[in-house]
Amino acid sequence: MDAKIINIFLTEGMKTFAEMFKIKAEAKEPHILDIHAGHQWEISGLLGVTGDYKGVVSFRLHKTLARKMLLLSGVHCEEKEMEDTEIGLVSEFTNIIAGHAVSAVTDHSIDISPPFCVSGHNHVISWPRNIPVIGIPFVTPYGPFEVDVCFK
């Protein structure tokens, strides 16, 4: 996988988080994800990538961070709608990170699919088996998140 692409997603993850929520996100060391291991995340925003690169992008986090993002976004909703609104926000944030990253790639043609979310403790994502998944962890004052990228 091209390190340039990983760096674009790393940069866009930090920049978009700061712009949308006024929260500083600090990147940690990227790593190869073990797709067979369990994980700590409660919500994953996903989208597909097509064109010169093909693959999947995921924005993964805990519900407490999703709640803080919702509160900082200024969106108001009733308590009974809170979880659905948080998931919608995660989906849209995933789309924004990927959209900014794709726009920053000027030497390749890349398109993205509409985002969707998977939630629940230790939910399963069917990652491609023959392509490494790179996890880019971030920390914030309100909890960690991770952007995972998998391209060929």
C-alpha positions, 0 to 999 in steps of 0.5 A: 500500500502506498504510504502517501495514501496512508499519510493523506488519511492521517492528515485529513483525519486530524484536520477534519476532526479539528475543523468540525469539533474543535478537538485536537486529535493526535495521531499515533503510530500506524500499524497492521490490523489483525482482521481476525482479532477482536477490537474495542470499537463500538461504532464503525463508519465504512465506505468503499473506494473504487478507481485506481485504488480499490478498498475500504476505509473505516472510522472507528470509535466508542459511543462516548466520543460519538456523543461528544462529537454530536454535542460539539456539532451543535445538533440538537435532538431528543434523547430517544433519537440520540443514538441514531443521530450519533451513528448518522454523524459518524457516517457523515464524518467518515464520508468527509474524511474520505472525501477530503483525502480523495480530493488530495490525491491528484495523481490517481482517479479515486471514487468513494461509495456512500458511507454506512455504519456498523455498531455493537460491541466487537462487531465484525467487518469483512475486510478483504483477506489478501490486502493488509489493513492499516490502522491509524490510531488517534487520541483526543481528550474525549477518547480514542478513535482509529481510521483504518485503510485497506487499498490495492 
